């Protein structure tokens, strides 16, 4: 779904300006081939991850916000469909939360994921996921025109470079 990938791209470009390198959607018939190999993908957004450059809790939260932005975009634009995002988006966010805890970057302090009880893990994951999902929805709400413009372009071209994405964003009516 183009809105899903457009949401990723716009939120990534908002949080990490100039770092998106490409965004694309995959035609449904091709996506079915990926599903045959248990790969749940309908498109992708590539950007330079800041987590390795600046390993902080804020950077991790920005990454999680981007991961959840596709689901937030679909929910924002199509609230009645209850489609959600790709399972892989949520799985990646959960993995990053676990790494964040293991690296001592979470509110839990210097502990590892395995040192926490199931209840503590769930509370940490739920707090981060919920707040970053809501932040993604807020960014999407603020940039809905840009997301629709990117989505429209993705439907026509299926692939955009980072430069093409930034051109669309800079020419959006809300930017003028």
C-alpha positions in Angstrom: 0.0 0.0 0.0 1.5 3.3 -1.1 0.3 5.2 2.0 2.3 2.8 4.2 5.6 3.4 2.4 4.9 7.1 2.0 4.3 7.3 5.8 7.7 5.7 6.4 9.4 8.0 4.0 7.9 11.2 5.3 8.4 10.4 8.9 12.0 9.2 8.2 12.7 12.4 6.3 11.1 14.5 9.1 13.2 12.8 11.9 16.4 12.4 9.9 16.4 15.1 7.2 18.3 14.2 4.0 18.8 10.6 5.0 16.2 8.8 2.9 17.9 7.2 -0.2 14.9 5.5 -1.8 11.3 4.5 -1.3 9.3 2.0 -3.3 6.2 -0.1 -3.4 6.0 -3.6 -4.7 3.2 -4.7 -7.0 0.8 -7.1 -5.3 1.7 -10.0 -7.6 5.4 -9.6 -6.7 4.5 -9.3 -3.0 2.8 -12.6 -3.2 6.1 -14.2 -4.3 7.8 -12.7 -1.2 5.1 -14.1 1.0 5.8 -17.6 -0.5 9.2 -17.3 1.1 7.6 -16.0 4.4 8.8 -12.5 3.7 6.1 -10.0 4.6 6.8 -6.9 2.4 4.8 -4.6 0.3 7.5 -2.0 -0.3 10.5 -0.4 1.4 12.0 2.9 2.6 15.8 3.0 2.8 17.4 5.6 4.9 20.7 6.1 6.7 20.1 4.8 10.2 21.4 7.0 13.0 21.3 4.4 15.7 24.9 3.3 14.8 26.1 6.9 14.5 24.4 8.2 17.7 23.4 5.3 19.9 21.1 7.1 22.4 17.6 6.5 23.7 16.3 9.4 21.6 17.8 8.0 18.4 16.4 4.5 19.2 13.0 6.1 19.7 13.2 7.9 16.4 14.0 4.6 14.7 11.1 2.9 16.4 8.8 5.9 15.4 9.9 5.4 11.7 9.3 1.6 12.0 5.7 2.2 13.3 4.9 5.0 10.9 3.6 2.8 8.1 1.0 1.3 10.3 0.2 4.7 11.7 -0.2 6.1 8.2 -2.6 3.3 7.2 -4.6 3.8 10.4 -4.7 7.5 9.9 -5.9 7.5 6.3 -8.0 4.3 6.5 -9.2 4.0 10.1 -12.2 1.8 9.2 -10.0 -0.8 7.4 -8.0 -1.9 10.4 -5.3 -3.1 8.1 -2.4 -2.3 10.4 1.2 -2.4 9.2 3.5 -5.2 8.2 4.3 -7.6 11.0 7.9 -7.0 10.2 7.6 -3.4 11.2 6.4 -4.3 14.7 8.9 -7.2 14.9 11.8 -4.8 14.0 10.6 -2.3 16.6 10.4 -5.0 19.3 14.0 -6.2 18.4 15.3 -2.6 18.6 13.6 -2.1 22.0 15.3 -5.3 23.2 18.7 -4.1 21.9 18.1 -0.7 23.5 17.6 -2.4 26.9 20.6 -4.6 26.4 22.8 -1.6 25.7 21.6 0.2 28.8 19.9 2.9 26.9 16.4 2.4 28.3 14.7 3.8 31.4 15.5 0.3 33.0 19.1 1.3 33.4 22.1 -1.0 33.1 20.3 -4.3 32.8 19.8 -6.8 30.0 16.5 -7.9 28.6 16.9 -11.4 30.1 17.4 -9.9 33.6 13.9 -8.4 33.5 10.7 -10.1 34.4 8.1 -10.7 31.6 6.0 -7.9 33.2 8.9 -5.5 33.1 9.7 -6.3 29.5 6.0 -5.9 28.5 5.8 -2.5 30.3 9.0 -1.1 28.7 8.0 -2.4 25.2 4.4 -1.2 25.6 5.4 2.3 26.8 7.9 2.8 24.0 5.7 1.3 21.2 2.6 3.3 22.3 4.4 6.6 22.6 6.3 6.2 19.3 3.2 5.1 17.5 1.3 8.2 18.7 4.3 10.4 17.7 4.3 8.8 14.3 0.5 9.6 14.0 1.1 13.2 15.0 3.9 13.6 12.4 1.6 12.0 9.8 -1.3 14.3 10.8 1.0 17.3 10.4 2.3 16.1 7.0 -0.8 14.5 5.5 -0.6 16.5 2.3 3.0 15.4 1.7 2.1 11.8 2.4 -0.7 11.9 -0.1 1.6 13.5 -2.7 4.3 10.9 -2.1 1.7 8.1 -2.2 0.3 9.4 -5.5 3.8 9.5 -7.0 4.6 6.0 -5.7 1.5 4.6 -7.3 2.5 6.1 -10.6 6.3 5.3 -10.6 6.6 2.6 -7.9 10.1 3.9 -7.0 11.4 7.2 -5.8 15.0 8.3 -5.1 15.7 10.3 -1.9 16.1 13.4 -4.1 12.8 12.8 -5.8 11.1 12.4 -2.4 12.6 15.7 -1.1 11.5 17.5 -4.3 7.9 16.3 -3.7 8.1 17.3 -0.1 9.6 20.8 -0.9 6.9 21.5 -3.5 4.0 20.4 -1.3 1.3 23.1 -0.9 1.8 23.1 2.9 5.5 24.0 2.4 4.8 27.1 0.3 
